[in-house]
Amino acid sequence: MRFAQPVLLSLALGLLLGGCDRNFNNQRVATYAPGAPMPAIQAVPSALVAQLKTTPAGGLDQASLADLNTLLARQGRLSQQTLTLRPATPGGEQVATRLAQVLRQLGVRQVIVAPTQLQRSGDTDLQVVSEAVVAQVPDCLIRDPDSVTVKPFTAIGSLGCANRANIARMVADPRDLNRAQALDGGDGIAATNAVDRYQRHETVELLDINFNKD
């Protein structure tokens, strides 16, 4: 019976310290708690337009070339785009015919050359419309730079954002992000040829259309 009081005191002290430790741990976890989960990346229809201007030599000026390359890059893979060329002048009609040939050689499956509409608007000789299904890739910048040292996970934003964004950019067909599809059969010959071309320094140049070199 003489040991009952120290045992009860030790038990009460243990419960008190355990409660303090639990409260302290909850506060620490709350500091590093992640933010709201990032929604799934979806692919949506997208249409962009580039207004191009021709040169007296029968090409496109530098600003138009830059706009065209930016348009094509933002719409994803060329094979997934539908391009409509709408010339507004005789010079634009001439460039449209040549541009359509180049785009088909680069892998665009659907290139439509509309009839020439002699209604020039401003300095536009040729209008290029790109239609495609494009993945909406999120911007993975730090959400709150001022509190990144205090609440790092909350300030940075949704964990895994950069990884999901990179995967979405690498998808061959953005529609697979909405609904998965069965994989096609592997083509080992195509993969081997790509490696052989790389080793022989015969890689394909990146897209950069410049008619002024013709």
C-alpha positions as CSV (number, residue, x, y, z in Angstrom):
1,M,0.0,0.0,0.0
2,R,2.9,2.3,0.6
3,F,3.7,2.2,-3.2
4,A,0.2,3.2,-4.4
5,Q,0.7,7.0,-4.2
6,P,4.0,7.1,-6.2
7,V,2.5,4.8,-8.9
8,L,-0.5,7.1,-9.3
9,L,1.7,10.2,-9.4
10,S,3.9,8.6,-12.1
11,L,0.8,7.6,-14.1
12,A,-0.7,11.1,-13.9
13,L,2.6,12.7,-14.9
14,G,2.9,10.3,-17.9
15,L,-0.5,11.2,-19.1
16,L,0.2,14.9,-18.7
17,L,3.5,14.7,-20.7
18,G,1.8,12.5,-23.3
19,G,-0.9,15.1,-23.9
20,C,1.7,17.9,-24.2
21,D,3.7,15.9,-26.6
22,R,0.6,15.2,-28.7
23,N,-0.4,18.9,-28.8
24,F,3.2,19.9,-29.8
25,N,3.3,17.3,-32.5
26,N,-0.1,18.5,-33.9
27,Q,1.2,22.0,-34.1
28,R,4.4,20.9,-35.9
29,V,2.4,18.8,-38.4
30,A,0.0,21.7,-39.1
31,T,3.0,23.9,-39.9
32,Y,4.2,21.5,-42.7
33,A,0.7,20.4,-43.8
34,P,0.4,20.4,-47.6
35,G,-2.1,22.6,-49.4
36,A,-5.2,21.5,-51.4
37,P,-4.6,18.6,-53.8
38,M,-3.9,19.6,-57.4
39,P,-6.8,18.7,-59.7
40,A,-6.2,16.2,-62.5
41,I,-4.6,17.6,-65.7
42,Q,-7.2,17.6,-68.5
43,A,-6.9,17.9,-72.3
44,V,-9.3,20.5,-73.9
45,P,-9.8,21.7,-77.4
46,S,-7.7,24.7,-78.4
47,A,-7.7,27.0,-81.4
48,L,-5.0,29.6,-82.0
49,V,-4.6,32.1,-84.9
50,A,-1.5,33.6,-86.4
51,Q,-1.6,36.7,-88.7
52,L,1.3,36.5,-91.1
53,K,2.8,39.0,-93.5
54,T,4.7,38.1,-96.6
55,T,7.8,39.8,-98.1
56,P,8.4,41.0,-101.7
57,A,10.7,38.0,-102.1
58,G,7.8,35.6,-101.6
59,G,8.5,34.5,-98.0
60,L,7.4,35.5,-94.5
61,D,9.0,38.3,-92.5
62,Q,10.9,37.6,-89.3
63,A,8.0,38.5,-87.0
64,S,5.6,36.3,-88.9
65,L,8.0,33.4,-88.8
66,A,8.4,33.8,-85.0
67,D,4.6,33.9,-84.5
68,L,4.1,30.8,-86.7
69,N,6.7,28.8,-84.8
70,T,5.2,29.9,-81.5
71,L,1.7,28.9,-82.6
72,L,2.8,25.4,-83.7
73,A,4.8,24.8,-80.6
74,R,2.0,25.8,-78.2
75,Q,-0.5,23.5,-79.9
76,G,1.6,20.4,-79.2
77,R,2.7,17.7,-81.7
78,L,2.2,18.6,-85.3
79,S,0.6,15.2,-86.0
80,Q,-2.2,16.1,-83.6
81,Q,-3.0,19.5,-85.2
82,T,-5.4,20.5,-87.9
83,L,-4.1,23.6,-89.8
84,T,-6.2,25.8,-92.0
85,L,-4.4,28.4,-94.2
86,R,-6.5,31.3,-95.3
87,P,-4.7,33.6,-97.8
88,A,-5.9,37.2,-98.1
89,T,-3.7,38.4,-100.9
90,P,-2.0,36.8,-104.0
91,G,1.3,36.8,-102.1
92,G,-0.4,35.0,-99.2
93,E,-1.8,32.5,-101.6
94,Q,1.6,31.7,-103.0
95,V,3.1,31.3,-99.6
96,A,0.2,29.2,-98.4
97,T,0.8,26.6,-101.1
98,R,4.5,26.2,-100.2
99,L,3.7,26.3,-96.5
100,A,1.2,23.5,-96.8
101,Q,3.8,21.3,-98.5
102,V,6.4,21.9,-95.8
103,L,3.9,21.3,-93.0
104,R,2.9,17.9,-94.5
105,Q,6.5,16.9,-94.8
106,L,6.9,17.8,-91.1
107,G,4.1,15.4,-90.1
108,V,1.0,17.5,-90.1
109,R,-1.8,15.1,-91.2
110,Q,-4.5,17.6,-91.9
111,V,-3.6,20.8,-93.8
112,I,-6.5,22.8,-95.4
113,V,-5.8,25.6,-97.8
114,A,-8.9,27.8,-98.0
115,P,-9.8,29.7,-101.1
116,T,-8.2,33.2,-101.3
117,Q,-10.4,35.9,-99.8
118,L,-9.1,39.2,-101.3
119,Q,-10.1,41.2,-98.2
120,R,-6.8,42.1,-96.6
121,S,-7.2,43.3,-93.0
122,G,-4.3,45.5,-92.0
123,D,-0.9,43.9,-92.8
124,T,-2.2,40.3,-92.9
125,D,-1.5,38.4,-96.0
126,L,-2.0,34.9,-94.6
127,Q,-3.9,33.6,-91.6
128,V,-3.0,30.3,-90.0
129,V,-5.5,28.6,-87.7
130,S,-4.4,25.7,-85.6
131,E,-7.0,23.4,-83.9
132,A,-5.9,20.7,-81.5
133,V,-6.6,19.0,-78.2
134,V,-4.1,20.4,-75.8
135,A,-3.2,19.5,-72.2
136,Q,-3.8,22.3,-69.7
137,V,-0.4,22.2,-67.9
138,P,-0.4,24.1,-64.6
139,D,2.1,26.7,-63.6
140,C,4.2,25.2,-60.8
141,L,5.8,28.4,-59.4
142,I,6.1,28.9,-55.6
143,R,2.6,29.9,-54.4
144,D,3.8,32.2,-51.5
145,P,7.5,33.1,-51.6
146,D,7.2,35.3,-48.4
147,S,6.3,32.3,-46.2
148,V,8.4,29.6,-47.8
149,T,10.8,29.5,-44.8
150,V,8.0,29.3,-42.2
151,K,5.5,27.0,-44.0
152,P,7.5,25.4,-46.8
153,F,5.0,22.9,-48.1
154,T,2.0,25.3,-48.0
155,A,4.1,28.1,-49.6
156,I,5.4,25.9,-52.4
157,G,2.0,24.6,-53.4
158,S,0.7,21.2,-54.4
159,L,3.3,18.5,-54.1
160,G,4.1,16.7,-57.3
161,C,3.0,19.6,-59.5
162,A,6.2,19.7,-61.6
163,N,6.2,15.9,-62.0
164,R,2.6,15.9,-63.2
165,A,3.3,18.8,-65.6
166,N,6.3,17.1,-67.1
167,I,4.3,13.9,-67.7
168,A,1.5,15.8,-69.3
169,R,3.9,17.5,-71.7
170,M,5.4,14.2,-72.7
171,V,2.1,12.5,-73.6
172,A,2.0,11.7,-77.3
173,D,-1.8,12.1,-77.4
174,P,-3.2,14.6,-74.8
175,R,-6.6,12.8,-75.0
176,D,-5.1,10.0,-73.1
177,L,-5.1,12.3,-70.0
178,N,-8.9,12.2,-70.1
179,R,-9.4,8.6,-70.8
180,A,-6.8,5.9,-71.0
181,Q,-6.4,3.8,-74.2
182,A,-4.8,0.4,-74.9
183,L,-1.2,0.6,-76.0
184,D,-0.4,-0.3,-79.5
185,G,2.2,-2.9,-80.4
186,G,5.8,-1.8,-79.9
187,D,7.9,-0.9,-82.9
188,G,11.5,-2.0,-82.0
189,I,12.8,-1.2,-85.5
190,A,11.7,2.5,-85.2
191,A,13.3,2.8,-81.8
192,T,16.6,1.2,-83.0
193,N,16.7,3.4,-86.0
194,A,16.3,6.5,-83.8
195,V,19.3,5.5,-81.7
196,D,21.4,4.7,-84.8
197,R,20.7,8.1,-86.2
198,Y,21.7,9.7,-83.0
199,Q,24.9,7.8,-82.8
200,R,25.7,8.8,-86.5
201,H,24.9,12.4,-85.7
202,E,22.0,12.4,-88.2
203,T,19.3,13.8,-85.9
204,V,16.4,15.7,-87.3
205,E,16.5,19.5,-86.8
206,L,13.9,21.1,-84.7
207,L,11.0,22.9,-86.3
208,D,12.1,26.3,-87.6
209,I,10.4,27.3,-90.9
210,N,12.2,30.0,-92.8
211,F,11.2,30.6,-96.4
212,N,13.8,33.4,-96.8
213,K,16.5,30.7,-97.2
214,D,14.9,29.4,-100.4
